[in-house]
Amino acid sequence: MPCRGVRAPASASTRESSLPASSAQLSQQESALCADIASRARTMLEDLRTHVAIPTGGVYTPGLDEYRGILLERIVKLGAAVELKPGKHKPEWLYGVDPGEPVPPIAVCRRPTRTTPRILIACHIDTVFDPRGHFRELAVAPDGKTATGPGVVDMKGGILIALNALEALAEAGVDVSWTLLLNSDEETGSYQSEHILQHEAREHDLGICTEPALAGGELAIERMGSGQFQIETIGRAAHVGRAFTEGISAVTALAETLVQVAQIADPANGRIVSVGPIEGGDATNAVPDRARAWGNARYPTKEIGDEIGAALDALQRNLPPGPAEAAHLGEDPDETEHPLPRVIVRRSFNRPAKPLTPEVESLAMRARAAAESLGQRLPFAKTGGVCDGNILQAAGLPTVDTLGVRGGGLHTPKEWIEIPSLVERSQLMAVLLSRLAGGDPGPT
């Protein structure tokens, strides 16, 4: 029977997967879980208001520490053991990286039991919004159905649905073996926390990420992979008027290389290669000796990702012996054995494609069955976006990663949440976790 206070989302406009439907009525225990969560609606909205007001974008350590502390205070009350794991530094060549920026810890909160499966719930506490910006508070619409705010769906709303689901399960005495992982760098690629995500993936049986639902409320069952790259060119500086022919333009070399980069792309067949930003030169009257471009690749399979990576690597030329990281050093490159211009490629394809495997299909169907028991629809769809679910699944953990709230406008000053989805998606999470842990999914 549908749970009180739960309604089906609007019909999805994107193509729904042809996976079969499955449903079961709620047990008495599940109905009690749903009633508990429904009673939390007002508190959840006020908690969201508090959380959204804490700035956690732009590697803003004070805000990240404050928000993490608030969350851990609640998690510890559930009997979880908390470890703060050290992160790693990002590759310095990534766009916008400050080599001196702080590396936030990764909170790993474990509540193991004798039950199986071991479930990893991965959430990120960072957002993309400038902590000094004007978009910094929750604003509820006059009709009370939606609200805007920085990170309201991506993913502070998603964190709240996980917390409330876990609290309701604990109060009901439902024994679930879970680990909640909180990282602070998902929006910038999870380079600092990737090693912890991979380790925890290998220690668990199933994975859940509370990334926001897709535009029509869909569950993402397939994701493209993503890779970052940088192309740096080195030439020879010269005065444009007095010694132009003595110079070698790094900007010209970069432009010629980027034409070749464009030829790698084949969007119709899933090979996406985008370039930008670009920089080079310091003055109009000087032949530029340095230029750089950054880019992003998207690919539907590991094989295509490998092909794109190999094609980018093949663009390198005139490199001296040694790693590419050292190829740009020195103000006077040796041109005797290694002539100019020099083309250096650096890349990291750290979010592999996330295909629909039989294990992921099974988990997605369990989520859909739970949704249908609640009177909710849970369409399936593919997406070109990436998240930590890509990393977890590539490490061997079957993962569904859009069980968060519904909304839209991600990464914009119009980011918004559908307020009823706080309760609805928390109920879905609680029922799914209960069933995965062996709770009775049958009718009363």
Secondary structure in CASP SS format (residue, H / E / C, confidence):
PFRMAT SS
TARGET T0000
AUTHOR 0000-0000-0000
METHOD secondary structure of the structure
MODEL  1
M C 1.00
P C 1.00
C C 1.00
R C 1.00
G C 1.00
V C 1.00
R C 1.00
A C 1.00
P C 1.00
A C 1.00
S C 1.00
A C 1.00
S C 1.00
T C 1.00
R C 1.00
E C 1.00
S C 1.00
S C 1.00
L C 1.00
P C 1.00
A C 1.00
S C 1.00
S C 1.00
A C 1.00
Q C 1.00
L C 1.00
S C 1.00
Q H 1.00
Q H 1.00
E H 1.00
S H 1.00
A H 1.00
L H 1.00
C H 1.00
A H 1.00
D H 1.00
I H 1.00
A H 1.00
S C 1.00
R C 1.00
A H 1.00
R H 1.00
T H 1.00
M H 1.00
L H 1.00
E H 1.00
D H 1.00
L H 1.00
R H 1.00
T H 1.00
H H 1.00
V H 1.00
A C 1.00
I C 1.00
P C 1.00
T C 1.00
G E 1.00
G C 1.00
V C 1.00
Y C 1.00
T H 1.00
P H 1.00
G H 1.00
L H 1.00
D H 1.00
E H 1.00
Y H 1.00
R H 1.00
G H 1.00
I H 1.00
L H 1.00
L H 1.00
E H 1.00
R H 1.00
I H 1.00
V H 1.00
K C 1.00
L C 1.00
G C 1.00
A C 1.00
A E 1.00
V E 1.00
E E 1.00
L E 1.00
K E 1.00
P C 1.00
G C 1.00
K C 1.00
H C 1.00
K C 1.00
P C 1.00
E C 1.00
W C 1.00
L C 1.00
Y C 1.00
G C 1.00
V C 1.00
D C 1.00
P C 1.00
G C 1.00
E C 1.00
P C 1.00
V C 1.00
P C 1.00
P C 1.00
I E 1.00
A E 1.00
V E 1.00
C E 1.00
R E 1.00
R E 1.00
P C 1.00
T C 1.00
R C 1.00
T C 1.00
T C 1.00
P C 1.00
R C 1.00
I E 1.00
L E 1.00
I E 1.00
A E 1.00
C E 1.00
H E 1.00
I C 1.00
D C 1.00
T E 1.00
V C 1.00
F C 1.00
D C 1.00
P C 1.00
R C 1.00
G C 1.00
H C 1.00
F C 1.00
R C 1.00
E C 1.00
L C 1.00
A E 1.00
V E 1.00
A C 1.00
P C 1.00
D C 1.00
G C 1.00
K C 1.00
T E 1.00
A E 1.00
T E 1.00
G C 1.00
P C 1.00
G C 1.00
V H 1.00
V H 1.00
D H 1.00
M H 1.00
K H 1.00
G H 1.00
G H 1.00
I H 1.00
L H 1.00
I H 1.00
A H 1.00
L H 1.00
N H 1.00
A H 1.00
L H 1.00
E H 1.00
A H 1.00
L H 1.00
A H 1.00
E H 1.00
A H 1.00
G C 1.00
V C 1.00
D C 1.00
V C 1.00
S C 1.00
W E 1.00
T E 1.00
L E 1.00
L E 1.00
L E 1.00
N E 1.00
S C 1.00
D C 1.00
E H 1.00
E H 1.00
T H 1.00
G C 1.00
S C 1.00
Y C 1.00
Q C 1.00
S C 1.00
E H 1.00
H H 1.00
I H 1.00
L H 1.00
Q H 1.00
H H 1.00
E H 1.00
A H 1.00
R H 1.00
E C 1.00
H C 1.00
D C 1.00
L E 1.00
G E 1.00
I E 1.00
C E 1.00
T E 1.00
E C 1.00
P C 1.00
A C 1.00
L C 1.00
A C 1.00
G C 1.00
G C 1.00
E C 1.00
L E 1.00
A E 1.00
I E 1.00
E E 1.00
R E 1.00
M C 1.00
G E 1.00
S E 1.00
G E 1.00
Q E 1.00
F E 1.00
Q E 1.00
I E 1.00
E E 1.00
T E 1.00
I E 1.00
G C 1.00
R E 1.00
A C 1.00
A E 1.00
H E 1.00
V C 1.00
G C 1.00
R C 1.00
A C 1.00
F H 1.00
T H 1.00
E H 1.00
G C 1.00
I E 1.00
S C 1.00
A H 1.00
V H 1.00
T H 1.00
A H 1.00
L H 1.00
A H 1.00
E H 1.00
T H 1.00
L H 1.00
V H 1.00
Q H 1.00
V H 1.00
A H 1.00
Q H 1.00
I H 1.00
A C 1.00
D E 1.00
P H 1.00
A H 1.00
N H 1.00
G C 1.00
R E 1.00
I E 1.00
V E 1.00
S E 1.00
V E 1.00
G E 1.00
P E 1.00
I E 1.00
E E 1.00
G E 1.00
G C 1.00
D C 1.00
A C 1.00
T C 1.00
N C 1.00
A E 1.00
V E 1.00
P C 1.00
D C 1.00
R E 1.00
A E 1.00
R E 1.00
A E 1.00
W E 1.00
G E 1.00
N E 1.00
A E 1.00
R E 1.00
Y E 1.00
P C 1.00
T C 1.00
K H 1.00
E H 1.00
I H 1.00
G H 1.00
D H 1.00
E H 1.00
I H 1.00
G H 1.00
A H 1.00
A H 1.00
L H 1.00
D H 1.00
A C 1.00
L C 1.00
Q C 1.00
R E 1.00
N C 1.00
L C 1.00
P C 1.00
P C 1.00
G C 1.00
P C 1.00
A H 1.00
E H 1.00
A H 1.00
A C 1.00
H C 1.00
L C 1.00
G C 1.00
E C 1.00
D C 1.00
P C 1.00
D C 1.00
E C 1.00
T C 1.00
E C 1.00
H C 1.00
P C 1.00
L C 1.00
P C 1.00
R E 1.00
V E 1.00
I E 1.00
V E 1.00
R E 1.00
R E 1.00
S E 1.00
F E 1.00
N E 1.00
R E 1.00
P C 1.00
A C 1.00
K E 1.00
P C 1.00
L C 1.00
T C 1.00
P H 1.00
E H 1.00
V H 1.00
E H 1.00
S H 1.00
L H 1.00
A H 1.00
M H 1.00
R H 1.00
A H 1.00
R H 1.00
A H 1.00
A H 1.00
A H 1.00
E H 1.00
S H 1.00
L C 1.00
G C 1.00
Q C 1.00
R C 1.00
L C 1.00
P C 1.00
F E 1.00
A E 1.00
K E 1.00
T E 1.00
G C 1.00
G C 1.00
V C 1.00
C C 1.00
D H 1.00
G H 1.00
N H 1.00
I H 1.00
L H 1.00
Q H 1.00
A H 1.00
A C 1.00
G C 1.00
L C 1.00
P C 1.00
T E 1.00
V E 1.00
D C 1.00
T E 1.00
L C 1.00
G C 1.00
V C 1.00
R C 1.00
G E 1.00
G E 1.00
G C 1.00
L C 1.00
H C 1.00
T C 1.00
P C 1.00
K C 1.00
E C 1.00
W E 1.00
I E 1.00
E E 1.00
I C 1.00
P H 1.00
S H 1.00
L H 1.00
V H 1.00
E H 1.00
R H 1.00
S H 1.00
Q H 1.00
L H 1.00
M H 1.00
A H 1.00
V H 1.00
L H 1.00
L H 1.00
S H 1.00
R H 1.00
L H 1.00
A C 1.00
G C 1.00
G C 1.00
D C 1.00
P C 1.00
G C 1.00
P C 1.00
T C 1.00
END
